[in-house]
Amino acid sequence: MTIPDMDDATRTALEAAAFRSLVAHLRDRSDVQNIDLMTLAGFCRNCLSRWYREAAESQGVALADSDAREIVYGMPYKDWQALHQAPATAEQKAAFAQSQSGH
């Protein structure tokens, strides 16, 4: 595989576009629960919002957890939970526990 040479601005623009696409996809797929994301991918919407906040802080931008979550969820987290978050099933909890046993 050959990755094309590109300047930092182009690379950053591409990464930003990919991030926006990921966030849009996660907003569209509200049927996918965070526990399922954690089980299968090892990260969830909350992780993504934490990484966003940490990146902001590394650039000297103060960003509250709640604001970072709203950026990722597209609404206040409590609203998203009320609209989309179902209680984890026994099967989801077991799958999550199994996925964490190797860590």
N, C-alpha and C positions, 0 to 999 in steps of 0.2 A: 504494500500500500504506500502510495506517495501522497503526503499531505502537501497541498500547494503552499508556497511561500506567501505570506500576507503580512501587512503591517499590523501593529498593535491595535490601531483604531478599527480596522476591518475585523480582526479577530474578536475584539470586544463587541462590536455591533452584531456579529454572528452569534456570539454567546448570549447576548441580550435578547436577540430574536428567538433563540431556542428556549431560553428561560420563559419568555412571554408565551410561547406556544405550550410549554409544559403547564404553566399556571392556567391557561385557558382550557387545556384538556382536563386538568383536575377539577376545574369549576364545572365543566360540562358533565363530568362523570361523578356527580355527587352520590350516585348509587354505590360507588366503590368506597368502602369504609376505610378509615385510617388503619385499623387493626389489620385489614387485609393487605394494605400497602406495606405495612411494617413486616408482616409475615413473609410476603413474597419478595419485596425489594429492599427491606432493611431501612426504609425511610418513609415518612408520611408528610402530609401537608404541614404539620406542626414543625417537623424537622426543617422543611424548606423555608418556613417563615423564620425559624431561628437562624438558619444560615444567612438569610437576607439581612436580619438584624445585625448579626455579627459582621457581615460585610459592610454595612452602613457604619457601624462603630469603628471599623478599621480605617474608614475614610473620614472619621471625625464627625459623623452624622449621628446625633442621638435619636434613637428610634425605640419606642416602647414595644414590648412583646405584642400588646394588643393591636398596635398599628401595623406591625409586620404581619400579623395573622390576617388582618383585614385586607392587606395587599394581596395575600395569597388566596384567601377564601372569597374575596370580592364582597364581603359584608362582615359585620362584627361576628366574631367567633361564636358568641352565645346564640346569635340568630341562626348561623349555619348549623350549630348543634341541634337547635330546636326543629329546624326544617329537615335535616338530612341524617343526623346521627342516630342510629338504632343501637339499642343495647347489644353488646357483644354476645354472641351465642356461645354455648359450651364448646361447639366445634371450632369456632374462631379462636377462643381462648386456648384450646388445646393445640391448635396449629401454631399459634403465636409462641406458646411455651416451647414447643418442639423446635421452632426456628431459632429460638434464643439459646437452646441448650448447648449449641456448639460454639457459643461466643464467650 
